[in-house]
């Protein structure tokens, strides 16, 4: 049954949407952003109710959760993790009358569609602000896992920072999980110890923003903050408003509203696997939270101009020529990467380092970096 072939008369009088969450809604990160979208759907669409299953990580978890949702009357299932892809592809064939939506990859079937957002765009802008504010010329990233999504975002953060200061280097650490507050905080402190004066918390808790609150460093005779950049939530900086520069965040509300309404109307095309870009509106799936008031008007203005460039060209900043941190050419001059190529990014750009293996040592992308 194709999404487009279903007329409103054939649809039930109401929809019940079940969400599969790879974690707890209390993680203040990726899951919370999707749960905010889920709640908004219920508020905006009176003929829709929702439910969710937390801590659905593996394919086995998906296989166990979906039958429970179907017994609960769910007729639309949303998988909010790249770890759900293979299992939902199989289940979509088993349940052709159920609509499946997947927040990852480029997969589709007659009753399965996928979607994502160009988070690398607001992260690039956050990188520009971070690079301009840095005194040590070294930034740090606490990343969840070495997956293409995180590699792509680390690269965007680095390129944005280098647009402000070409000397910037970005030191990387992996949590080894999507959510482990203790490890996230410990890695943030390790990055600070090794010279980073701005930390991007590309993980699912705000713990990296909470370590060493109030601590400063000597920058040319002046005490300056050790800055933080939040992730996932527009409110991430509430955890440490004095030292947080901004937050690159998701906004799923309007997307989920339009998707669920399209399912209800029988008008959602499952082959339209669009990556949603940065926009000049509050409907953007990805965005940057307000910038810390201590950032100069000049940097704010430069960032606003860069935003317009990104809005006009969704593939930015990944345009050639671009070399990786081993000196190998990855994007040729004039080359424009497709979304599928962006989704397979498993190399670091020049300037991404790993001080845990040596001072200014080029960070190595693990072989576990496999695209979906």
N, C-alpha and C positions, 0 to 999 in steps of 0.2 A: 504494500500500500504506500504509494508515494505521498510525501507531504503535500505536493501541489495538486494531487488528484482528489484530495478529500474536500468535500464541500461542507460549509457550516451545518447543513441539515444532517450530515452523516456523523457529526461530532456529538459527543455527550453534552448534556446541558451544562456541565461544569467540568473543570479539569482538576486533578490532584497531582501535584508535582512532587517527586521525591528526589532529594539531593543526597549524593554520596560524598561525604567529606573526609579527606585524608588527615584527620586530626580532630581536635576539640575546637568548638566555637570560641573557647576562651583563650586561644593561642595569640590573639591580638595581631594576627598576620593574615596569611592566605585564606584560611578557613573563615575567619571572621569577616573578611571582605566579601566572600561568597554568601555568608549567612546574612549580611546586611542586604545583599541583593535579593535573597530569598524572602526576607521580611517585607521588602519593598514591593515585591510581586503581589503578596497578599493584600497590601494596603492599596495598591493601584488598580488591581483587577478583582472586581467583586465576585466573579464567577470562578475564582481559583483558590484552592487551599493548598498548603504545602506541608511537608514533613521532611525529616532528614535522618540519616544514619551517620554517627560520628565514627572516627577511627577506622575508616575503610581504606586500607593501604594497598593490599596485594590483590591479585586476580582472584585468589581464594576468598578474600573478604568480599569482593564484588559478587561472586557466585552465591555467597551465603546471604547477602543483603538484599539482592534484587527480588527473590521470591517473597521475602517478608514484605517488601514494599508493594508488590503486586497484590498480595493478600489484603493489604490495607487500602486497596482501591486506587493505587497510583496508576496513572496512564501516561505520564511523562517522567522520564528519569534523567537526571543531570549528573554526570560524572565529573567531579571537580579536581581531577588529577591525571597526569600523564600515565600514572600507574594503572589506570582503569581502562586503557585503550584496548588491549587485546581481549580482555574479558567482555567488555561491552560490545565489541565487534561480534563475538560469538553469540551473546545473548540477544542482540538485535535480530539475528537470523532465527533464533528460537521463539521470539515473541514479535512477530511482524506487525501486530496491531498496537504495540507500545511505541511511543516516540522516545528516542534517545538523543541527548545532547552531551557533548564532550568538550571540556575545556582543555584542549591540547591537540597538537598534531594536525594532520591534514587527512583525516579519515572520513569516509562517508559511505552510506548505503541508502537503500530506499527509505528507511526509517531511522537513520542515524546521521547526524550532522555535527560538525565541530567548529570551534571558534576560539579566538585568543585576542590579545591586545599587544600593541607594540610598546611594551614597557621599556624597551631600550631607549625610547625617545625622552621621557621625563628623567630617566636615569642619566642620560647624556647631559641634560640641563643641570641636574644635581651635581654631576661631576664638574661642570664648568664653575659652579659656585664654590665647590670644595677646593678646586685647584686654585682659584683666585684667593681663597681665604688661608690656604696653607702657608706656614712659615718654613717647615722642615722640607717641603717639596716631596713629601712621602705621605701617601694616603693608605688606608687599610680597608679591606673588605672581608667581612665575616659572611661566607657563602654557605648555603645549606649543603649542596652536593655538586660534584663536577659533571653536571648535565649541560647540554647545549644551551638551554635557557639561561642558566647562571653564567656560563662562559660568555655568552652574547652580552649579558648585562654588565659583567665586569669589563669587557672590552669597551662598551659604550661609556661607562663611567670613566675609564682611562682616557678615551679620546676626548671626552668633554673636558676633563681636567687639563689635558695637554693643550686644548684650544685656549685655555686661560694662561697656562704656563708650560711651555714645551719641555721643561726639565722635570716635570712630575713623574714619579714612579708610584705604582700601586702594588702593595703587598697583599697577598691572598692567603686565606686560611679556609678550610672546609670543616663544617660541623660534623658531617657524616650522617646527618638526619635533618628532616625538615623542622623539627622542634626539639630542642634540648637547651633550655635556658642557661643551665650551669655552664655547659661547654661554650655556648655562644658568648657569654660574658667573659669566661676565661680567655678565649681566643682574642676578644677585643682588647683585653689588658696586655696580652702578649704582643699584639700589633703596636700598641702604644709604647711598650717597653723597647720595641725595635725601631722606633722613630716615627711612627705614623701620628700625625696630629689632626687627622680627620678620619672617622670610622664610618663606613657604610654598613648598616646592619641588614644585610640581604638574607634574613632568616625570619623565623616565625614568632619571635618574642622581641620585647623591647629591652631585654637584658643588656645588650651592648651599649644602649643609650644610658643605662643606669650605673655603670661602673665608673668610679672616680669622678662622681659629680662634683663640680666646683674646682677640680684640679686644673692648673694652668701650666704653661711652659714659658720659658724666657725666649722672646722673639725680638732680637735687636734691642735688648734692654727693657722691653715691655712685657708684662704678663698677658698672655693671650690664651683663650680657652682651647682645650682639646675638643674639637668640634665633632658632631655626630650628624649623620644623615639617616632618616628613618625610611621605612619600606612598608609596602602593603597598605597601610591605613593613612588617611588624611590627618588623623589625630595622633600619629605616632610621636610627634614632638611634644605632646602633652607630658610624656614621661620625663623629659628634661628640657623644658622650653628655653632655658638660658643658653645651653650649649648646642642645641639642635638647629641646624641650618634650614632644613626643609625635609619633606618626605615625598618620595616617588610612590604613588599609590594607585590602587585599582578602584574603579567605580562601576560595579556590575549592575546597578539598579536599572538604568534605562535599557541596557542590552537585554537583561532577563525579561523585562516587561514586554519589549518588542518581540522577543523570540517566543515567549509563551503565548502572546496574543496571536502571533502568526501561526503557531501550532493550532490554536483554537479555531482560527479562520481557515485552516488548511492551506496556508500560503507560504510556509517556510520551505525554502529550497535546501535540501540536505547537501547539495554539492557546492553551496556557496560558503566555502571555508575561509571566510574573510578574517584577516588580522585587522583589528580596529585601531585606527591611528589617533595620534594626538590631534585634538580639535581646538577651535577657539570658542568653546562653549562648555557649560557645566554638564553636557551629555557625554563628554569624552570618557571612554572606558579606562584610559590611563591619563594620569595628570600629575602635576606637581603642586604640593601644598604651599601655602604662603611662605615666603622667605623670611628668615630671621631679620628683625628690624636693624640689627647691627651691620648687615651687609650694605655696602655703599650703594648710592644711587647709580653710579657708573656701572657697577657689576649687575645690578638689577636691570638696567637698560640694555646692556649687552645680552643678558639672558633672554630678555623679551624679544630681541631681534633674532636670536638663535631659534627661539620657539617658532617664529614665523617661517623660518627656513625649513624646520622640521614638518610643520603643518603642510607646507607646499610640496615637500618631497619625503614621503614616508620611508624611503630606503636609507635616508641619512641617519647616522653618520657613516654608514658602511658603503663608502664609495672609493673607487680606486684613484690613484695607486695606494695600496695598503699592504705593508709587510707585517709578518708575525714577529714574535720576540726572539726568533732564531735568525732573522734576516731574510727569510724566504718570502717571496712575493705571493700573497694570497688573493688579492683583488687587483686586477690590471687597471691601468688608466682607462677611463671611460666605461668600465664594466659596472653593470647594475646587478646586484644579487637578487635572485628570486626569493620569495618567502620560504620556499622549500630549502634553498641553500642557506638562508639565515637560520633555519631550524636545524641545520646540520653543523653549525659552527662549533668546531672542536679544536680551536687554536687560540692562543693569546696574542694580542697585538703588542707591539714594541712598548716596553716600559712596565709590563706586568711582571712582578718579581715574587720570589718566595724567600724571605730572609731566614726561614727555618733551615734551609739547605745551604745558605751562604749569603754574605752581604751582596746585594744587587744581583743575586743569581736569578736567571730567567726562570719563571714559574713554568712547570711542566703540566700539560693537560693529561690527566690519567687516561689509560686505555678504556676505562669504564665510561668515558664520555661517548655515549652512543645515542644517536638520534632515534626518535620513535619510528 
